[in-house]
Amino acid sequence: MIVRWEQEDDARRIRSRPRTIGEYCAAGQPLLALLPEEPFEAGRLSTPRVDRYGQICVRMNRYSVPVRLIGQHCPRHAACL
């Protein structure tokens, strides 16, 4: 079923553009760089504290979390959202 959806999406055109999405993807494929062979960290772990307003601060951005967590450290801030 997913394969069929991918095929349908590859055949789709955006408005009146001359090529399909699959054709644009095929044209861009050779321009992409290979992934590095050595492992690398794609994320950053943090344990922000939930303030009295039910928010956490992650890299200067504020995110709302459930108020039941006020005063606690969120071990994984994405899991709290």
N, C-alpha and C positions, 0 to 999 in steps of 0.2 A: 504494500500500500504506500509506504514512504517513497519507494523507488518511483512509483507512478506520479506522485506529487512532485518529485524532483524533476521528472521528465516534463511534466506540464509547465513547471516554472521555467525550465530552460527554454521552452518553446514560446514563452510569453514575451510580448513586446510592451515597452513602456510608451504610452501615447503613440505618437507617429514616428518614433525613432526607426532608423533603417534596419537595425539588427535586433535579433532576439537577445534575451538575457544570456542564454547559453553561448551565443556567438561572442558577446562582449567578454564573457568569462574566459573563453578559449583564447581570445586575443590578448588578454592580460596575463594569462598563465605563465608564458615564458619570461615575463618581466619580474616575477616574484623571486625573491631570494630563498635559498634552502634554509631550513631550520638548523641551528647549530647542533652538533652531535653531542656536546657535553650538556648535562642537565643544567637548568637555570631556574631560579626562583621567579615565578611570574606574579607573585603577590607579596603582601606584607602583612604579617600577623600583628595584631595589637589587642590590648585589653582596656578599652576606654571605660571610664566610670560614668554611670548614668547620673546626670545632675538632677536637681530638685524640680526641674521642668520636664523631666522625662526625655532628655536628649543626651546624645553622646557627640563628642567632637572627634572627628577622624580627619587628620591632615587639614585642619582649618575649616572643615565643613561640618555642619550640624545636621544630625539625623534624629528623627523621633523614634522612640522605642516604647514598648508598653510601660505604663507608669508603675506597674508592680515591680519593676526592676530598679526603681530609684534607690540610689545609694550603693548599688552593686556594681561590680566590674563585669562587663560583658566579655566572656571568654572569646566569643566569635561574634563580632557585631552584626554580621550578615544574618546569623541565626536568630537574632533578637528582633529583626525587622519584620 
